[in-house]
Amino acid sequence: MLKKLLIFCLFLLSATGFSQIWKPIKNSIQADYLIYQTNIKEEADIIAFEVESELGCTKPGMIYLAPIYYSRGKKVTFVCHKEEADLIVYWTKNKNEVKWKINK
């Protein structure tokens, strides 16, 4: 029984511990992060893949863009200039490319 409980806890941690839920908002003052979206993969801090639900967030970089009424997640504002941004994101269509680029 203890073994099953440990496996269940590890599964929950791996499935939701790295979950990325973002709630796009317009007011940048209320945002937790300012995000710049780039078309140049090399300048990004994160190569991200948008998933359709929170359950799809199984590893860092799998991002669910939640509706504003959603109770969980970080409030983000998408900005037009990368100089304003806290984070630069490149959106990929291949979920196997997802990664954080810590040392650019």
C-alpha positions as CSV (number, residue, x, y, z in Angstrom):
1,M,0.0,0.0,0.0
2,L,2.8,2.4,0.9
3,K,4.5,1.7,-2.5
4,K,1.3,2.6,-4.4
5,L,0.9,5.8,-2.4
6,L,4.5,6.8,-3.2
7,I,4.0,6.0,-6.9
8,F,0.8,8.1,-6.9
9,C,2.6,11.1,-5.3
10,L,5.4,10.9,-7.7
11,F,3.0,10.8,-10.6
12,L,1.1,13.9,-9.3
13,L,4.4,15.7,-8.9
14,S,5.6,14.9,-12.4
15,A,2.2,15.7,-14.0
16,T,1.4,19.0,-12.2
17,G,4.6,20.1,-10.4
18,F,6.0,21.8,-13.4
19,S,2.6,22.9,-14.7
20,Q,2.6,26.2,-16.6
21,I,-0.8,28.0,-16.5
22,W,-0.9,31.5,-17.9
23,K,-3.9,33.9,-17.8
24,P,-3.5,36.6,-20.4
25,I,-4.6,40.0,-19.2
26,K,-4.5,43.5,-20.7
27,N,-3.3,45.5,-17.7
28,S,0.5,45.1,-17.5
29,I,0.5,46.6,-14.0
30,Q,-1.4,43.7,-12.6
31,A,0.6,41.0,-14.6
32,D,3.0,38.7,-12.8
33,Y,5.1,38.5,-16.0
34,L,5.5,40.5,-19.2
35,I,5.9,38.2,-22.2
36,Y,7.4,39.0,-25.6
37,Q,6.6,36.5,-28.4
38,T,9.4,36.1,-30.9
39,N,9.7,34.4,-34.3
40,I,13.5,33.8,-33.7
41,K,14.1,30.7,-31.7
42,E,17.6,31.6,-30.8
43,E,16.6,34.8,-28.8
44,A,13.9,33.0,-26.7
45,D,14.2,32.2,-23.0
46,I,11.7,29.4,-23.4
47,I,10.6,27.3,-26.4
48,A,7.0,26.7,-25.5
49,F,4.1,24.6,-26.8
50,E,0.5,25.6,-26.1
51,V,-1.7,22.8,-24.8
52,E,-5.4,22.6,-24.8
53,S,-6.0,22.1,-21.0
54,E,-4.1,22.1,-17.7
55,L,-3.8,18.3,-18.0
56,G,-1.5,18.8,-21.0
57,C,1.1,20.6,-18.8
58,T,3.3,17.6,-18.2
59,K,6.7,19.3,-18.3
60,P,8.3,22.8,-18.2
61,G,7.4,24.7,-21.4
62,M,4.0,23.1,-21.9
63,I,1.8,26.2,-21.5
64,Y,-2.0,26.4,-21.0
65,L,-3.4,29.8,-21.8
66,A,-6.3,29.8,-19.4
67,P,-9.4,32.0,-19.6
68,I,-9.3,35.0,-17.2
69,Y,-12.0,33.5,-14.9
70,Y,-9.7,30.5,-14.3
71,S,-8.7,30.5,-10.6
72,R,-5.1,29.2,-11.0
73,G,-2.2,30.4,-13.0
74,K,0.1,33.4,-13.4
75,K,-1.3,36.6,-14.9
76,V,0.7,37.5,-18.0
77,T,0.6,40.4,-20.5
78,F,2.0,40.0,-24.0
79,V,4.1,43.1,-24.9
80,C,5.2,44.5,-28.2
81,H,8.8,45.2,-27.4
82,K,11.3,42.7,-26.0
83,E,13.0,45.3,-23.9
84,E,9.9,45.5,-21.7
85,A,9.6,41.7,-21.3
86,D,10.5,39.5,-18.3
87,L,10.4,36.5,-20.6
88,I,10.9,35.9,-24.3
89,V,8.8,33.1,-25.7
90,Y,9.1,31.2,-29.0
91,W,6.0,29.1,-29.7
92,T,6.8,25.8,-31.4
93,K,4.4,23.4,-33.1
94,N,6.5,20.4,-32.0
95,K,6.1,19.5,-28.4
96,N,9.4,17.6,-28.4
97,E,11.3,20.9,-28.9
98,V,10.0,22.4,-25.6
99,K,12.7,23.6,-23.2
100,W,13.9,26.4,-21.0
101,K,17.0,28.1,-22.3
102,I,18.8,29.2,-19.1
103,N,22.2,30.0,-20.5
104,K,21.7,31.9,-23.8
